[in-house]
Amino acid sequence: MRDLELRNLVSYLLFLVEVGDEHDVADELKRFPGVTEVQVVYGEYDVIARVELSDLALLDEVVTMARKLPGVTRTSTLISAGIMQHVEGKS
């Protein structure tokens, strides 16, 4: 059996925001630690942020800060299932 190695935790934060606050929220999120991409989108949510951090405790801090942003009314956090990779030759 191959060993597994933990890589950076990749998550997607989905935001529903007050009408007209989309770009303000997106601009603020770009300053957060671990945020690698932010997009204003159409659909059920208004803003999506890609976050890459080393552990769940850091993700919890970022999500908590993001939820406190003015204009944010609802969030959903999706944690990527691809956080593990097989490493050949490790035991």
N, C-alpha and C positions, 0 to 999 in steps of 0.2 A: 504494500500500500504506500502511496506517495504521501509525503508530509504536506501540511498546509501552512501557508505563511499569511499572516494578516497584512493587508495593504491599507492604504488610507481609506477611510470610510467616506463613501460618496453618497450624498443625500440630495434630494430635491425638495425645496420648500415652496409650497403653493400658497398664494395669498389672495384673499378676497378683500378689496379695499373700498373705501368710500369713493363715489363718483368724482373724478377729477384729481384724485390723489395718487394715481398710478405711477406717474413719473417721479413724484417726490419720494414715494416709498422705494422705488427702484434705485434712485440716486443714493438714498441712505444705505440701502442694503449693500451696495458696491463697496462701502467702507468697512463692512464687517469682516472679522477674521475668517479665513477659509472660503469666502465667497469667490468663486472663480468665474461666474457668469450670472447676469441678471437680464431678464427679458420681460417687457410688457406684452401681454398676450390677450387674445380674444377667446371667449368661451366661459366656462363655469368659474374659472379663476382669472384674476387680472394681472398678476405678477408671478413669475417663477424665478427662483434662485437656485443655482447649483452650488453646493457646498462640499468642500473636501477637507476633512479634518482627521486627526489621528485616533480619536476615540469618542465614545458616546457622551462622556462628561462635557467635553468641549462643545459637541453638537447641542447638548441641552442648554448650555450657556448662550449660544448663538440664537437658538430658537426662542428662548425666553426674552432676549433683548429685542428680537424682531417682532414678537407679539406686542411689545410695548410701543412700537412706532405709531405716531399719530396717523389715523386713517385706516389702520388695519382692523378689520372686523372679524376675520376668520383665517385660520391657517390649517394646513395639512402637511405633514412631513412624510416623505417617501424615502426609505433607506434602501439603497441598491443592494440586491442580492449578490452582486459580484465582488464582494469584499475579500474573498479568499481566492488564492491561486495555488495550483499545485506546483511544488518545487521538486524537480528531479534531484536525486542523489542526497537529499537531506535525511537524517535519521535522528 
